[in-house]
């Protein structure tokens, strides 16, 4: 049928006189309209006729009032059986006068921007959204950024491949070989060129070498770490021409032309500028560290802090920019091994033998650590620790020769080196490989300096590291300038060779401070509306705009040090604060406060849940207050997992220290969290209630937040956790429901945004997090979303293409699965916090331009000079600093079918930061992205232990074949509220 329809249609397309007939035909064939939109066939249709083909929806003000008052309104669009949208009445949506008709694009797949059937592979034809202009809103000011202008060479650079035979596994040795080669041949075969080598397979030169391919012989004298012997080794190095790295494309990009980023040229410049620093300092990724930059500080447990800096070249509007930022990380303290062990165990090991538990702890800490011997004078042979002996040194014997003549370790060291072992009660280090194990007494070894500590830090170490690394803005600025001065790029021979000049001054940029939004609180409080000052406020004289109701609650006390009377007094204070905040909260618990041991969490929760159910006779417990010990191990995670995936119960945990020392501020924050967990709202943007948010208030709009959290380094089997939240109220956009899922280890693309599976009865079934949240929005508001704004957290720049292609496609498919013609326009924004741009006040002494912490004012936005030459990105510092130097969030609008102006998206993002539910402060990241991060972090507690039977039975395979255990499902009572707060 459609084939004949298509041929009929294409005949019509040949002449404009048939346009009326075509218009009638398309109205009768909505599926065909979508097909033609995607293939761009009708993009040149006369505007008036195209506009008539679009759906116009009525937005009922009565429905919206009902939404604001949290009452169920009569739905204008019902959900069909099978969870699909059904068209409601077609009417005209409310818009601001000047914006009429904008924001709903039909020909969104045209101009080669995005193919309708997108895969997960980056596509060269995809172009990110270009900057629509610069923002004008706000008070203008000048700020400084840690970006330094880089002048690049006019001539092209050359790229050569390097092959070293025999191959070596050490990058350090590769570098040494090439350094020797340059020393030997620079003034002859290399034509006086000073090349830069990346330590792998690539060599770069300014201009061309006098050959296209040449083999060099290099003799390198190096010391064998195992034997300590100096040996000479012959290497054959082949250098071959690969390509010319043209600077023309980079200059075009920097001049504002829309071209692909020439990553090759940027990599060369980056490598050149790192070469000298990498010889002086220790490289860790893009960071460089040294104990000479600042004296290392002990963090406890055999760990110390090293100061260093981050360095990266970036294309910006002002030209090429060198981004320098300070960094502090943990290194293993270069102590004698016995002293290191004493710090690890926190006890005297010099006179007492180790327990089995101590030995296991020490073995875990020392495995893989490089040590050097100290009992042989100037001979400092190095070894890597492979293990620890089970016996103390005094009991250890080993075969001296092939005749199996045995000798004790104590005797051997005395006879061979004249060394008397003092701590013979301690085990020996095992070094070397399995075939030939060597025993080294701990006291004869010292940890080699410069080894990064890669295991997890404990709470005390984290606190110490934060204290050491925390710097006020003016201190951080001085350190950055001092680093640039020490690097002395003007006299860097590699930078000179390649014609690169680096400015020594911080970039000075025009910024704007966006106004804070008015917030609406309940009309029953003294202050019904409030304008926050410098990014913070409090709840005095205010009541939450929509207070939830808690009639049935209980309390479990897991802390032995908290008496029942103390727990009761705390609960009464909390109930009173919730009532003052505007909630309806019954004063007494359903059952008396129940005390339980932390190791009986499941038993205690089920007892309280069922005891309350029995007393309530069919009604369910609504809220659980749990008092936990300050150091509670896995108790918190176990409690949340059981409550949220097993019992369907909202819980609020409180630490013992807060129960004893009751603070009104603490109780006020708890009441805010409880209110949103129970389905209430704390505050709403006044502009939302008065229909004044551009491209949100005009038609039903849903705002998503998404994030993926990955397991800590060292955890090789744990899955990554993806979370997606979505607003469930409109026009308020304040309440966010959340969903979580497990996916393959370190997988960044969110796998379960949209999925289908085969059901024996129903056939192909559609599902996924986007689809479920769209349906939830429809159920909550009575409207289907006609616009989608998607904030995606945690994506690095190298993943932009892949994430956009895969996840935008999933959004499209989820929408189409609800209704074939349902394709609301999407704005896709990546949120980045792990970047290294810092903004400083132009004058640190001008108190009017800083907050109390000395940071730039909340609302400061930058979209020029240090931003991308052509793409739509901006830096926004939406929060007030507390301590240290504030890090602005970096927002990158990758895709925008809603046609936001710079002012509109910047203002929306900033204003949303004032609606974060857990505190009365504007936050540093837009709340939907923040909530997604919290939900993903919470879901890590849902992962079942590796060996459990449930875990084995639930193991499934993803599309790429990796086995992943799905997380236990959230109960309906939980997933529709902000349980993660």
ABEGO torsion letter per residue (X at the ends): XAAAAAAAAAAAAABAAAAAAAAAAAAABAAAAAAAAAAGAAAABBAAAAAAABBBBBBBAAAAAAAAAGBBBBBABBBBBGGBBBBBBBBBBBBBAAABGBGBBABAABGGABBABBBABBBAABBBBBBAEBBABEBBBBBBBBBBBBBBBABBBBBBBBBBOBBBABAAAAAAAAAAAAAAAAABAAGGBBBBBAGBABBBBBEBBABABBBBBBBBBBBBAAAGBBBBBBBBBBBBBABBBBAAAAAAAAAGBBBBBBAAAAAAAAAAAAAAAAAABBBBEABBBBAAABBBBBAEGGBBBBBBBBBBBBBBAAEBBBBBBBBBBBBBBBBBAAAAAAAAAGBBAAABBBBAAAAAAAAAAABGBBBBBAAAEABBBBBBBABBBABBAAABBBBABAAGBBBBAAAAAAAAAGBBBABAABBBBBBEBAABBBBBBAAABBBBBGBBBABBBBAAAAAAAAAAABBBAAAAAAAAAAAAAAAGAAABAAAAAAGBBBBABBBBBBBBBBBBBBBBBBAABABABBBBBGGBBBABGBBBABBBBBABBBBBBABAABBAAAAAAAAAAAAAAAAAAGBBBBABBABBBBBBBAAAAAAAAAAAAAAAAAAAGGBBBABBBBBBBABAEAAAAAAAAAAAAAAGBBBBBBBAAAAABBBAAAAAAAAAAAAAAAGBBABBBAAAAAGABBGAAABBBBBBBBBBBBBBBGBAABBBBBBBBBBABOAAGABBBBBBBBBBBGBABBAAABBBBBBAAAEBBBBEAAAAAAAAAAAAAGBBBABBBBBBBGBBAAAAAAAAAAAAAAAAAAAAAABAABBBBBBBBBBBABBABBBBBABAABAAABBAAGBBBBGBBBABGABBAABBBBBBBABBBABEBBBBBBBBBABBAAGBBAAAAAAAAAAAAAABAABBBBBABBAAAAAAAAAAAAAAAABBBAABAAAAAABBBBAAGBBBBBBBBBBAAAAABBAAX
